[in-house]
Amino acid sequence: MTVRRNQKGASAVEFAIILPVLVALFFGIVDFGLLIYDKQVITNASREGARAGIVQRIPRMSVADITGVVDAYAADHLVTFGSKTSPVTTVPSGSCAAFGQDLEVNVSYNYNFLALTTININARTVMKCE
């Protein structure tokens, strides 16, 4: 005759062992999804700044105006769990001084993961001035 041991609570112990792995996997998926989303937002913010800067108007948009367009777009669309920082926008001075000249808008943003790491997201857009 075999003696059967009491199996009550075995599934609760197994669940308690696997739960931290499942929680870490879930938050990792969410965090990387937000990273990809924020990368797209930074890319679109760079495009919006370049689009605003190339349009023919008198006077042309200044670097501060283009930076304002990028910052406004990013402020409306960026999603982060950490402290919200604004992206750094660089536009070479003297851009769009003449028709057909290139306007380059570079945007850089530090994305903070839920863990202790930070990654730098960069986007660059070049458009011809009208």
C-alpha positions as CSV (number, residue, x, y, z in Angstrom):
1,M,0.0,0.0,0.0
2,T,1.2,3.4,-0.9
3,V,1.0,6.3,1.5
4,R,-0.3,9.5,-0.2
5,R,1.0,12.8,1.1
6,N,-1.2,15.7,1.5
7,Q,-1.0,17.9,-1.6
8,K,-3.0,20.8,-0.3
9,G,-1.3,24.2,-1.0
10,A,1.2,22.9,-3.6
11,S,-0.3,25.0,-6.4
12,A,-0.2,28.1,-4.1
13,V,3.5,27.5,-3.5
14,E,4.1,27.0,-7.2
15,F,2.2,30.2,-8.0
16,A,4.2,32.2,-5.4
17,I,7.4,31.0,-7.1
18,I,6.4,31.9,-10.6
19,L,4.5,35.2,-9.8
20,P,7.6,37.4,-9.7
21,V,8.7,36.2,-13.1
22,L,5.3,36.8,-14.6
23,V,5.2,40.3,-13.1
24,A,8.7,41.2,-14.4
25,L,7.8,39.9,-17.8
26,F,4.5,41.9,-17.9
27,F,6.2,45.2,-16.9
28,G,9.1,44.5,-19.3
29,I,6.6,44.2,-22.2
30,V,4.8,47.4,-21.1
31,D,8.1,49.3,-20.7
32,F,9.5,48.3,-24.1
33,G,6.1,49.1,-25.7
34,L,6.3,52.6,-24.2
35,L,9.9,53.0,-25.5
36,I,8.8,52.2,-29.0
37,Y,5.9,54.5,-28.7
38,D,8.1,57.4,-27.4
39,K,10.6,56.8,-30.2
40,Q,7.8,57.3,-32.7
41,V,6.6,60.5,-30.9
42,I,10.1,61.9,-31.0
43,T,10.4,61.1,-34.7
44,N,7.1,62.8,-35.4
45,A,8.0,65.8,-33.3
46,S,11.1,66.2,-35.4
47,R,9.0,66.0,-38.6
48,E,6.5,68.6,-37.2
49,G,9.3,71.0,-36.4
50,A,10.9,70.6,-39.8
51,R,7.5,71.0,-41.5
52,A,6.8,74.2,-39.6
53,G,10.3,75.6,-40.4
54,I,10.3,74.9,-44.2
55,V,7.0,76.7,-45.0
56,Q,7.6,79.9,-46.9
57,R,6.6,82.9,-44.7
58,I,8.0,86.3,-44.0
59,P,9.8,86.4,-41.7
60,R,11.0,82.8,-41.5
61,M,10.5,80.8,-38.3
62,S,13.3,81.2,-35.8
63,V,15.1,78.4,-34.1
64,A,13.2,79.2,-30.9
65,D,9.9,78.9,-32.8
66,I,10.8,75.5,-34.3
67,T,11.9,74.3,-30.9
68,G,8.6,75.5,-29.5
69,V,6.7,73.4,-32.1
70,V,8.7,70.3,-31.2
71,D,8.3,70.8,-27.5
72,A,4.5,71.4,-27.8
73,Y,4.1,68.2,-29.9
74,A,6.2,66.2,-27.4
75,A,4.5,67.5,-24.4
76,D,1.1,66.5,-25.8
77,H,2.1,63.0,-26.9
78,L,5.0,61.6,-24.8
79,V,4.2,58.9,-22.2
80,T,6.5,58.0,-19.4
81,F,6.4,56.6,-15.9
82,G,9.4,58.6,-14.6
83,S,9.9,62.3,-14.4
84,K,8.7,64.0,-17.5
85,T,11.6,65.8,-19.2
86,S,11.3,67.8,-22.4
87,P,13.4,66.7,-25.4
88,V,16.5,68.6,-26.6
89,T,16.0,70.2,-30.0
90,T,18.9,71.4,-32.2
91,V,18.5,73.4,-35.4
92,P,21.6,74.8,-37.1
93,S,21.4,78.6,-37.2
94,G,21.0,80.2,-40.6
95,S,18.9,77.3,-41.8
96,C,16.3,78.1,-44.5
97,A,17.9,81.4,-45.4
98,A,17.3,80.6,-49.1
99,F,14.9,78.6,-51.3
100,G,16.0,75.0,-51.6
101,Q,18.4,75.0,-48.7
102,D,18.2,72.1,-46.2
103,L,16.6,72.5,-42.8
104,E,17.8,69.9,-40.3
105,V,16.0,69.3,-37.0
106,N,17.6,67.0,-34.4
107,V,15.6,65.9,-31.4
108,S,17.1,64.0,-28.5
109,Y,15.2,62.5,-25.5
110,N,16.3,60.5,-22.5
111,Y,13.8,57.7,-21.8
112,N,13.7,56.4,-18.2
113,F,12.8,52.7,-17.9
114,L,11.0,51.5,-14.8
115,A,14.2,49.9,-13.8
116,L,17.4,51.9,-13.1
117,T,18.5,52.4,-16.7
118,T,18.0,55.3,-19.2
119,I,18.3,55.2,-22.9
120,N,18.8,58.1,-25.3
121,I,16.3,58.4,-28.2
122,N,17.4,60.4,-31.2
123,A,15.5,61.6,-34.3
124,R,16.8,63.6,-37.3
125,T,14.7,65.1,-40.1
126,V,16.0,67.0,-43.1
127,M,13.6,68.9,-45.5
128,K,14.1,71.3,-48.3
129,C,13.0,74.9,-47.6
130,E,10.2,76.3,-49.8
